[in-house]
Amino acid sequence: MLKRAKYIIPAVILVLFLSLECLGYYLAGRSSVTADDAGQVRKSKGTSVAALNGKPSALKKKISSLSPKGVYVVIDTARNRLYLKKGDITLREAVISSGSGNVLTEPSGKRTWVFDTPRGEHSVKSKIENPDWVKPDWAFVEEGEKIPSNYGDRVESGMLGSYALAIGNGYLIHGTLYTRLLGRNVTHGCVRVGDEDLEYVFKNTPIGSKVIIF
Protein backbone atom coordinates (compact mmCIF):
# COMPACT_ATOMS: atom_id res chain seq x y z
CA MET A 1 0.00 0.00 0.00
CA LEU A 2 2.70 2.43 0.98
CA LYS A 3 5.09 3.05 -1.88
CA ARG A 4 8.59 4.40 -1.47
CA ALA A 5 9.48 7.64 -3.27
CA LYS A 6 11.36 7.24 -6.55
CA TYR A 7 13.81 10.12 -6.27
CA ILE A 8 16.40 9.63 -3.56
CA ILE A 9 18.30 12.90 -3.82
CA PRO A 10 20.25 12.45 -0.54
CA ALA A 11 21.78 9.23 -1.89
CA VAL A 12 22.89 11.00 -5.06
CA ILE A 13 24.44 13.83 -3.06
CA LEU A 14 26.18 11.29 -0.80
CA VAL A 15 27.68 9.47 -3.80
CA LEU A 16 28.95 12.71 -5.28
CA PHE A 17 30.34 13.78 -1.92
CA LEU A 18 32.22 10.50 -1.51
CA SER A 19 33.53 10.81 -5.05
CA LEU A 20 34.81 14.28 -4.21
CA GLU A 21 36.48 12.98 -1.04
CA CYS A 22 38.20 10.14 -2.91
CA LEU A 23 39.40 12.53 -5.58
CA GLY A 24 40.82 14.79 -2.87
CA TYR A 25 42.82 11.91 -1.39
CA TYR A 26 44.05 10.97 -4.85
CA LEU A 27 45.23 14.47 -5.61
CA ALA A 28 46.94 14.69 -2.24
CA GLY A 29 48.92 11.58 -3.13
CA ARG A 30 49.78 12.92 -6.57
CA SER A 31 51.12 16.15 -5.14
CA SER A 32 53.77 14.24 -3.17
CA VAL A 33 55.33 12.67 -6.29
CA THR A 34 58.89 13.91 -6.97
CA ALA A 35 59.24 15.90 -10.19
CA ASP A 36 61.53 14.43 -12.86
CA ASP A 37 63.05 17.83 -13.57
CA ALA A 38 62.95 21.22 -11.87
CA GLY A 39 59.63 22.96 -12.64
CA GLN A 40 58.22 19.86 -14.38
CA VAL A 41 55.47 17.60 -13.06
CA ARG A 42 55.48 13.98 -14.14
CA LYS A 43 52.40 12.94 -16.12
CA SER A 44 50.56 9.64 -15.68
CA LYS A 45 48.58 8.21 -18.59
CA GLY A 46 48.58 11.59 -20.25
CA THR A 47 46.67 13.34 -17.42
CA SER A 48 48.32 16.26 -15.63
CA VAL A 49 47.79 17.20 -12.00
CA ALA A 50 46.71 20.64 -13.19
CA ALA A 51 43.89 19.06 -15.19
CA LEU A 52 42.78 16.93 -12.23
CA ASN A 53 42.78 19.95 -9.95
CA GLY A 54 39.84 21.35 -11.89
CA LYS A 55 37.59 18.35 -11.19
CA PRO A 56 36.75 19.00 -7.51
CA SER A 57 35.32 22.37 -8.49
CA ALA A 58 33.11 20.71 -11.10
CA LEU A 59 31.89 18.14 -8.57
CA LYS A 60 31.09 20.86 -6.06
CA LYS A 61 29.02 22.65 -8.69
CA LYS A 62 27.20 19.39 -9.44
CA ILE A 63 26.40 18.86 -5.77
CA SER A 64 25.27 22.47 -5.44
CA SER A 65 22.94 22.10 -8.43
CA LEU A 66 21.26 19.10 -6.75
CA SER A 67 20.77 20.87 -3.42
CA PRO A 68 17.29 22.37 -2.83
CA LYS A 69 16.94 26.11 -3.14
CA GLY A 70 15.49 28.24 -0.35
CA VAL A 71 14.07 26.70 2.82
CA TYR A 72 13.79 22.90 2.94
CA VAL A 73 13.39 20.08 5.44
CA VAL A 74 15.72 17.11 5.90
CA ILE A 75 14.53 14.12 7.96
CA ASP A 76 16.95 11.45 9.17
CA THR A 77 14.79 8.42 10.10
CA ALA A 78 17.73 6.45 11.50
CA ARG A 79 18.71 9.12 14.03
CA ASN A 80 15.18 10.53 14.31
CA ARG A 81 16.22 14.10 13.62
CA LEU A 82 14.59 16.82 11.58
CA TYR A 83 16.63 19.70 10.15
CA LEU A 84 15.06 22.86 8.81
CA LYS A 85 17.63 24.31 6.45
CA LYS A 86 18.16 27.30 4.22
CA GLY A 87 21.00 26.57 1.84
CA ASP A 88 23.88 25.32 3.99
CA ILE A 89 22.50 26.94 7.15
CA THR A 90 20.55 24.87 9.69
CA LEU A 91 17.71 27.01 11.05
CA ARG A 92 16.38 24.37 13.44
CA GLU A 93 17.21 20.85 14.59
CA ALA A 94 14.50 18.79 16.25
CA VAL A 95 14.15 15.35 17.80
CA ILE A 96 11.33 13.45 16.11
CA SER A 97 9.66 10.06 15.90
CA SER A 98 9.39 8.30 12.54
CA GLY A 99 7.99 5.04 11.17
CA SER A 100 8.38 1.84 13.17
CA GLY A 101 8.65 -0.45 10.17
CA ASN A 102 6.08 -2.79 11.76
CA VAL A 103 3.77 -4.83 9.56
CA LEU A 104 0.02 -5.19 10.18
CA THR A 105 -2.16 -7.69 8.31
CA GLU A 106 -5.94 -7.63 8.27
CA PRO A 107 -7.49 -10.74 9.91
CA SER A 108 -8.91 -11.73 6.53
CA GLY A 109 -5.40 -11.57 5.08
CA LYS A 110 -6.56 -9.35 2.22
CA ARG A 111 -4.61 -6.25 3.17
CA THR A 112 -1.22 -5.58 4.72
CA TRP A 113 0.23 -2.28 5.92
CA VAL A 114 3.92 -1.49 6.45
CA PHE A 115 4.46 1.43 8.79
CA ASP A 116 7.49 3.11 7.23
CA THR A 117 8.15 6.81 6.77
CA PRO A 118 8.50 7.21 2.99
CA ARG A 119 12.08 7.90 1.92
CA GLY A 120 12.95 10.19 -0.96
CA GLU A 121 12.09 13.70 -2.06
CA HIS A 122 8.69 15.15 -1.20
CA SER A 123 7.28 18.64 -0.75
CA VAL A 124 4.92 20.49 1.58
CA LYS A 125 1.52 20.20 -0.08
CA SER A 126 -0.47 22.07 2.54
CA LYS A 127 -0.29 23.45 6.09
CA ILE A 128 -3.08 22.88 8.61
CA GLU A 129 -3.74 24.46 11.97
CA ASN A 130 -5.51 22.43 14.67
CA PRO A 131 -5.75 19.37 12.40
CA ASP A 132 -8.19 16.54 13.02
CA TRP A 133 -7.11 12.94 12.58
CA VAL A 134 -9.26 10.99 10.17
CA LYS A 135 -8.54 7.45 11.28
CA PRO A 136 -7.72 5.13 8.37
CA ASP A 137 -8.84 1.50 8.18
CA TRP A 138 -5.60 0.18 9.68
CA ALA A 139 -6.18 2.13 12.90
CA PHE A 140 -9.40 0.19 13.56
CA VAL A 141 -7.81 -3.12 12.53
CA GLU A 142 -4.91 -2.47 14.90
CA GLU A 143 -7.31 -1.77 17.76
CA GLY A 144 -9.43 -4.81 16.96
CA GLU A 145 -12.46 -2.66 16.18
CA LYS A 146 -14.97 -2.80 13.36
CA ILE A 147 -14.23 -0.41 10.49
CA PRO A 148 -17.01 2.21 10.54
CA SER A 149 -19.07 3.13 7.52
CA ASN A 150 -19.85 6.60 8.92
CA TYR A 151 -17.14 9.19 8.17
CA GLY A 152 -17.86 11.04 11.42
CA ASP A 153 -16.82 7.99 13.42
CA ARG A 154 -13.33 8.29 11.99
CA VAL A 155 -12.61 11.86 13.09
CA GLU A 156 -10.62 12.51 16.27
CA SER A 157 -9.53 15.94 17.48
CA GLY A 158 -6.42 16.82 19.46
CA MET A 159 -4.35 13.80 18.41
CA LEU A 160 -2.03 15.61 15.98
CA GLY A 161 -1.11 18.71 17.96
CA SER A 162 -1.65 22.29 16.89
CA TYR A 163 -0.03 22.11 13.45
CA ALA A 164 0.50 19.71 10.56
CA LEU A 165 2.37 19.86 7.26
CA ALA A 166 1.07 17.45 4.62
CA ILE A 167 3.70 15.91 2.33
CA GLY A 168 1.41 13.74 0.21
CA ASN A 169 -0.22 10.29 0.25
CA GLY A 170 -1.66 10.88 3.71
CA TYR A 171 1.69 11.47 5.42
CA LEU A 172 2.04 14.40 7.80
CA ILE A 173 4.65 16.16 9.89
CA HIS A 174 2.59 16.81 13.02
CA GLY A 175 2.53 17.15 16.78
CA THR A 176 2.19 14.40 19.36
CA LEU A 177 0.70 13.57 22.73
CA TYR A 178 3.50 11.07 23.28
CA THR A 179 6.48 13.38 23.72
CA ARG A 180 8.29 10.79 25.86
CA LEU A 181 8.61 8.64 22.72
CA LEU A 182 10.37 11.31 20.65
CA GLY A 183 13.66 9.97 19.36
CA ARG A 184 12.24 6.51 18.67
CA ASN A 185 10.87 4.76 15.60
CA VAL A 186 7.31 4.27 16.80
CA THR A 187 4.93 5.92 14.31
CA HIS A 188 2.74 4.50 11.56
CA GLY A 189 4.67 6.51 8.96
CA CYS A 190 4.03 10.13 9.86
CA VAL A 191 6.71 12.30 11.49
CA ARG A 192 5.95 13.42 15.04
CA VAL A 193 7.54 16.62 16.36
CA GLY A 194 7.44 18.34 19.76
CA ASP A 195 5.26 21.43 20.16
CA GLU A 196 7.92 24.19 20.12
CA ASP A 197 9.91 22.70 17.28
CA LEU A 198 6.77 22.00 15.25
CA GLU A 199 5.53 25.58 15.63
CA TYR A 200 8.87 26.92 14.39
CA VAL A 201 8.96 24.54 11.42
CA PHE A 202 5.32 25.28 10.57
CA LYS A 203 5.78 29.05 10.59
CA ASN A 204 9.07 29.04 8.69
CA THR A 205 8.42 26.42 6.00
CA PRO A 206 6.50 27.72 2.97
CA ILE A 207 4.11 25.54 1.02
CA GLY A 208 6.06 23.93 -1.81
CA SER A 209 9.25 23.53 0.23
CA LYS A 210 11.22 20.34 -0.41
CA VAL A 211 11.15 17.61 2.22
CA ILE A 212 14.01 15.11 1.90
CA ILE A 213 13.66 11.90 3.91
CA PHE A 214 16.31 9.22 4.24
Backbone torsions as a table, in degrees:
resi	resn	phi	psi	omega
1	MET	NA	-44.8	-177.1
2	LEU	-94.9	114.0	-178.0
3	LYS	-95.9	141.8	177.2
4	ARG	-76.4	148.0	178.8
5	ALA	-65.9	148.3	-175.5
6	LYS	-81.2	-30.8	-170.6
7	TYR	-104.4	106.9	-176.4
8	ILE	-104.1	77.8	-176.8
9	ILE	-59.9	-40.8	-179.6
10	PRO	-58.4	-36.2	179.8
11	ALA	-65.7	-39.2	178.7
12	VAL	-64.0	-44.5	179.6
13	ILE	-62.7	-40.1	-179.9
14	LEU	-62.8	-42.9	179.7
15	VAL	-62.3	-44.0	179.5
16	LEU	-65.5	-38.0	179.2
17	PHE	-63.7	-45.0	179.3
18	LEU	-64.3	-36.4	177.1
19	SER	-62.5	-40.6	178.8
20	LEU	-64.5	-41.0	179.1
21	GLU	-63.2	-46.3	-179.6
22	CYS	-61.7	-40.4	179.0
23	LEU	-64.0	-36.5	178.7
24	GLY	-64.0	-43.1	176.8
25	TYR	-63.5	-38.2	-179.9
26	TYR	-63.7	-45.1	-178.9
27	LEU	-66.1	-34.5	178.6
28	ALA	-63.0	-39.6	177.7
29	GLY	-67.6	-38.8	-180.0
30	ARG	-64.2	-35.0	-175.6
31	SER	-69.3	-16.6	-178.2
32	SER	-90.1	-3.1	-179.8
33	VAL	-70.1	136.0	179.9
34	THR	-72.7	134.7	179.5
35	ALA	-71.5	144.2	178.2
36	ASP	-66.8	-40.3	-179.9
37	ASP	-136.5	157.9	179.4
38	ALA	-57.1	129.3	176.7
39	GLY	79.3	0.5	-179.2
40	GLN	-114.7	139.6	178.0
41	VAL	-110.7	127.8	-178.0
42	ARG	-64.5	138.5	178.9
43	LYS	-99.6	145.6	176.7
44	SER	-122.3	120.8	179.6
45	LYS	55.6	33.5	174.0
46	GLY	78.5	5.4	-178.4
47	THR	-108.7	124.9	-179.4
48	SER	-88.9	155.9	176.2
49	VAL	-61.0	-36.8	-179.7
50	ALA	-59.4	-40.1	179.7
51	ALA	-67.7	-39.8	179.7
52	LEU	-67.3	-31.5	-178.7
53	ASN	-61.8	-21.0	179.9
54	GLY	-80.9	-15.1	-174.5
55	LYS	-72.4	-39.4	177.7
56	PRO	-55.9	-39.5	179.2
57	SER	-61.8	-40.2	179.3
58	ALA	-66.0	-39.4	179.0
59	LEU	-67.1	-38.8	177.7
60	LYS	-62.0	-40.2	178.4
61	LYS	-65.1	-37.7	178.9
62	LYS	-63.8	-45.7	178.5
63	ILE	-62.0	-43.0	-179.6
64	SER	-61.3	-38.5	-179.1
65	SER	-67.6	-26.3	179.3
66	LEU	-84.9	-19.3	-178.7
67	SER	-70.9	140.1	179.1
68	PRO	-62.5	150.1	177.2
69	LYS	-96.2	147.8	179.2
70	GLY	73.2	-152.3	-179.2
71	VAL	-81.2	136.7	176.5
72	TYR	-150.6	165.2	-176.5
73	VAL	-115.2	135.0	174.0
74	VAL	-119.2	129.6	-179.2
75	ILE	-121.6	120.9	178.3
76	ASP	-100.2	104.5	-175.4
77	THR	-76.1	-20.2	179.0
78	ALA	-74.7	-43.4	-179.3
79	ARG	-94.0	-7.6	-177.2
80	ASN	54.6	59.2	176.8
81	ARG	-130.5	142.7	173.3
82	LEU	-116.1	135.2	178.0
83	TYR	-122.5	122.4	171.4
84	LEU	-94.4	119.9	-171.7
85	LYS	-125.7	154.6	171.3
86	LYS	-133.5	103.8	-172.0
87	GLY	64.3	-127.8	178.8
88	ASP	-89.6	-1.5	-175.7
89	ILE	-93.5	131.4	175.0
90	THR	-90.9	114.6	-179.0
91	LEU	-81.7	-32.2	-177.2
92	ARG	-157.7	138.7	172.3
93	GLU	-120.5	132.5	-176.4
94	ALA	-135.2	145.0	171.9
95	VAL	-81.6	135.4	-175.6
96	ILE	-131.9	177.5	165.0
97	SER	-123.5	136.3	179.3
98	SER	-125.1	-173.5	-171.4
99	GLY	-56.9	142.6	-177.7
100	SER	-79.9	-25.1	-174.9
101	GLY	81.6	2.3	179.4
102	ASN	-67.7	156.3	179.8
103	VAL	-117.1	133.2	178.2
104	LEU	-124.1	129.1	178.7
105	THR	-117.0	134.1	176.8
106	GLU	-59.9	143.0	179.5
107	PRO	-51.5	-33.7	179.2
108	SER	-72.8	-16.6	-178.3
109	GLY	81.9	3.1	-175.9
110	LYS	-77.0	-33.1	-176.8
111	ARG	-129.4	145.7	177.4
112	THR	-133.2	139.1	178.3
113	TRP	-119.9	136.5	174.9
114	VAL	-113.4	121.7	-172.2
115	PHE	-92.1	69.5	175.9
116	ASP	-105.2	149.0	167.7
117	THR	-81.2	127.5	-172.4
118	PRO	-69.0	120.1	178.1
119	ARG	-76.1	161.1	176.0
120	GLY	115.2	-163.8	-178.4
121	GLU	-100.9	127.5	178.9
122	HIS	-129.5	-171.0	174.7
123	SER	-151.7	160.8	178.5
124	VAL	-77.0	112.0	-178.0
125	LYS	-83.3	-37.5	-179.4
126	SER	-159.2	163.6	178.9
127	LYS	-127.5	132.5	-172.8
128	ILE	-128.5	131.3	173.7
129	GLU	-97.0	142.1	-178.7
130	ASN	48.0	57.1	-175.6
131	PRO	-71.6	146.6	170.7
132	ASP	-94.5	150.9	175.4
133	TRP	-97.2	119.8	174.2
134	VAL	-95.0	103.5	-172.5
135	LYS	-64.6	123.7	176.8
136	PRO	-77.6	173.3	-178.0
137	ASP	-55.8	-41.3	-175.2
138	TRP	-61.5	-28.4	-179.3
139	ALA	-64.7	-37.4	178.7
140	PHE	-75.4	-37.8	177.2
141	VAL	-62.2	-43.6	-178.9
142	GLU	-62.0	-36.2	-178.3
143	GLU	-88.1	0.0	179.4
144	GLY	71.6	26.4	-178.7
145	GLU	-106.9	159.8	177.1
146	LYS	-72.5	137.0	179.1
147	ILE	-72.2	121.8	-175.4
148	PRO	-75.5	151.7	175.6
149	SER	-93.4	-18.0	-179.5
150	ASN	-89.7	123.5	-178.5
151	TYR	-57.8	-39.3	-177.7
152	GLY	-60.2	-26.3	179.7
153	ASP	-76.2	-6.9	179.9
154	ARG	-95.1	-15.9	-171.4
155	VAL	-88.1	127.5	175.5
156	GLU	-129.2	133.0	179.8
157	SER	-98.7	151.7	173.5
158	GLY	82.8	0.4	-177.5
159	MET	-84.1	-23.5	-171.3
160	LEU	-108.6	11.2	179.9
161	GLY	80.4	-164.2	-174.9
162	SER	-88.1	-17.5	-175.3
163	TYR	-141.1	154.4	174.0
164	ALA	-149.8	142.6	173.0
165	LEU	-116.9	120.2	-179.0
166	ALA	-87.7	132.0	-179.2
167	ILE	-116.6	12.2	174.8
168	GLY	105.4	152.6	177.3
169	ASN	56.8	29.9	176.6
170	GLY	85.4	-1.3	-179.1
171	TYR	-87.5	139.8	-178.2
172	LEU	-130.9	152.6	162.3
173	ILE	-101.5	114.6	-171.1
174	HIS	-145.9	177.1	-179.6
175	GLY	-80.5	-176.4	-176.7
176	THR	-153.4	148.1	171.8
177	LEU	-86.2	-14.4	-173.0
178	TYR	-106.1	62.4	-176.2
179	THR	-64.1	-25.4	179.8
180	ARG	-66.5	-17.3	-178.9
181	LEU	-95.5	0.0	177.4
182	LEU	-61.0	138.9	-176.4
183	GLY	98.9	-2.7	-178.6
184	ARG	-120.2	157.3	176.5
185	ASN	-89.1	91.3	-172.8
186	VAL	-132.6	-3.3	-173.3
187	THR	-87.9	174.5	177.6
188	HIS	-92.8	12.8	177.8
189	GLY	132.3	-30.6	177.0
190	CYS	-71.7	168.4	178.6
191	VAL	-108.9	118.0	179.0
192	ARG	-94.3	138.9	-177.6
193	VAL	-135.4	145.4	176.5
194	GLY	-65.2	159.2	-171.0
195	ASP	-56.1	-52.0	-175.2
196	GLU	-65.8	-44.6	179.4
197	ASP	-65.2	-41.0	-179.4
198	LEU	-63.1	-42.6	179.4
199	GLU	-61.0	-42.0	179.4
200	TYR	-64.4	-47.1	-179.9
201	VAL	-62.2	-43.3	-179.3
202	PHE	-59.9	-45.9	-174.9
203	LYS	-77.3	-19.1	-175.5
204	ASN	-113.5	8.3	178.8
205	THR	-116.3	107.1	-179.3
206	PRO	-69.1	154.2	172.2
207	ILE	-60.6	137.3	-176.8
208	GLY	97.6	-11.1	179.6
209	SER	-62.3	145.1	178.1
210	LYS	-71.9	144.4	174.1
211	VAL	-127.7	112.2	-177.0
212	ILE	-105.8	122.0	-176.4
213	ILE	-120.2	130.9	176.8
214	PHE	-142.5	NA	NA
